[in-house]
Amino acid sequence: MRKEQTFCTEIINSFEQKGIWAYKIPDMPRFKGQKTRFSIKKPFDIIVDYYSRFMAIECKFSRGFKAMNISQFEKKNNNQIDNLLQHNLCYIFLNIFIPREINRLLIFDREAIGDLVLKKRYTKKELEAWPKYIDGRQGLYYLSEFF
C-alpha cells in the first residue's frame, strides 16, 4: 500500500539524484498509551538546499483526483500554510496516485498556495487540468523539468 511517507522518500531521492541536499523532517513518534503533554510540531515535510537557496516543501498524497481543501493543512496548533509562506521558495507537492494508471506530482508554488488560501479549495476539475506537473517514473520525479 502506497503512503505519503513513500512519496516523501521518492522526492528526497529525486533531489539527491541531482546532487541537491534534501532532508525529511521526522514526525514526532507516538506510542500507545503515551501521555505526552506536548509534542514538537513540524512546520512542513522537507527542507531543501537548492543551490544555496532554502526551499520548504509540504507533501500530500491522494488516491486519485479529489478536491484539495485548505482544511488539510490546518491542524490543531499548527497551520502548515502559514509555516510555508514564511519562506520565499515554498511549495506543496501533491502526489496523485492511481495504481497502474497515474503517478503524477502536482506542484503548487507560492502564488498557487496564496490562491488556495483565498479560494479555500481547488476542485477536482482544476487539479485534473493543473499545468505544473511531473509524471513519476520508476519511483523518481525528474524535477529538472520544473526547477
C-alpha positions in Angstrom: 0.0 0.0 0.0 1.4 3.4 -1.0 1.6 6.2 1.6 2.6 9.8 1.9 5.8 8.6 3.5 6.8 6.7 0.4 6.1 9.8 -1.7 8.3 11.9 0.5 11.2 9.4 0.2 10.8 9.5 -3.6 11.0 13.3 -3.6 14.2 13.2 -1.4 15.7 10.6 -3.8 14.8 12.7 -6.8 16.6 15.8 -5.4 19.6 13.7 -4.2 19.9 12.2 -7.7 20.6 15.7 -9.0 23.2 16.3 -6.2 20.8 18.6 -4.3 20.7 18.2 -0.5 17.2 17.4 0.9 16.0 16.3 4.3 12.7 15.0 5.6 11.8 16.4 8.9 10.8 13.4 11.0 7.4 13.0 12.6 7.3 13.0 16.4 7.0 9.4 17.5 3.8 8.4 19.4 3.5 5.3 21.4 0.3 3.5 22.5 -0.6 4.8 26.0 1.8 7.6 25.9 0.7 10.6 27.9 2.8 13.3 26.4 1.7 16.8 27.5 3.3 18.4 24.5 5.0 17.5 21.2 7.1 19.4 18.7 5.1 20.2 15.6 6.9 20.1 12.3 6.4 23.1 10.1 6.5 21.2 6.8 7.8 17.9 5.4 11.0 18.6 3.5 13.8 21.1 3.7 15.9 21.5 0.5 19.2 23.4 -0.1 18.6 24.3 -3.7 21.8 25.8 -4.9 22.3 27.8 -1.6 18.6 28.8 -1.5 16.4 27.4 1.2 13.2 25.6 0.0 10.3 24.4 2.1 8.0 21.6 0.8 4.8 20.2 2.2 3.9 16.8 0.7 0.4 15.5 0.3 -0.8 12.2 -1.1 -4.1 11.4 -2.8 -5.5 8.2 -4.3 -6.9 9.8 -7.4 -8.1 13.3 -8.3 -10.0 14.7 -5.4 -10.7 18.3 -4.4 -7.9 19.8 -2.2 -9.2 21.8 0.8 -7.3 24.3 2.9 -8.5 22.3 6.0 -6.0 19.6 5.0 -3.2 22.0 6.1 -4.8 23.4 9.2 -4.1 21.2 12.2 -4.6 22.0 15.8 -1.9 24.4 16.9 0.0 24.1 13.6 -1.0 25.9 10.4 1.2 24.4 7.7 0.3 27.0 5.1 1.4 29.9 7.4 4.7 28.0 8.1 5.3 27.5 4.3 4.5 31.1 3.4 7.2 32.4 5.8 9.8 31.2 3.2 10.4 32.7 -0.3 10.7 29.3 -2.0 7.8 27.3 -0.7 5.8 24.5 -2.5 3.1 22.0 -1.9 3.8 18.7 -3.8 0.6 16.7 -4.3 1.0 13.1 -5.4 -2.0 11.8 -7.4 -1.6 8.1 -7.5 -3.9 5.5 -9.2 -2.3 2.1 -9.4 -1.2 1.0 -12.9 -2.5 4.3 -14.3 -1.2 7.6 -12.9 1.7 8.6 -10.6 1.7 12.4 -11.0 3.3 15.1 -9.0 1.3 18.4 -9.0 3.4 21.4 -8.0 1.9 24.4 -6.2 4.2 27.4 -5.9 3.9 30.3 -3.6 1.3 32.0 -5.9 -0.9 28.9 -6.1 -0.7 28.5 -2.3 -1.9 32.1 -1.9 -4.8 31.3 -4.2 -5.6 28.2 -2.1 -5.8 30.5 1.0 -8.2 32.9 -0.8 -10.3 30.3 -2.5 -10.2 27.7 0.4 -10.1 24.8 -2.1 -9.1 23.6 -5.5 -11.7 21.5 -7.3 -11.2 18.1 -8.8 -11.6 19.6 -12.3 -8.9 22.3 -11.5 -6.5 19.6 -10.3 -7.1 17.4 -13.4 -6.1 20.4 -15.6 -3.2 21.6 -13.4 -0.4 22.9 -15.6 2.6 22.3 -13.4 3.1 18.6 -13.0 5.7 15.9 -13.5 4.9 12.2 -14.1 6.8 9.8 -11.9 8.9 7.2 -13.5 10.3 4.2 -11.5 10.0 5.9 -8.1 11.7 9.2 -9.3 10.4 12.6 -10.4 12.7 14.4 -12.9 12.5 17.7 -11.0 14.7 19.5 -13.6 11.6 19.6 -15.8 10.2 22.2 -13.4 13.1 23.7 -11.4 
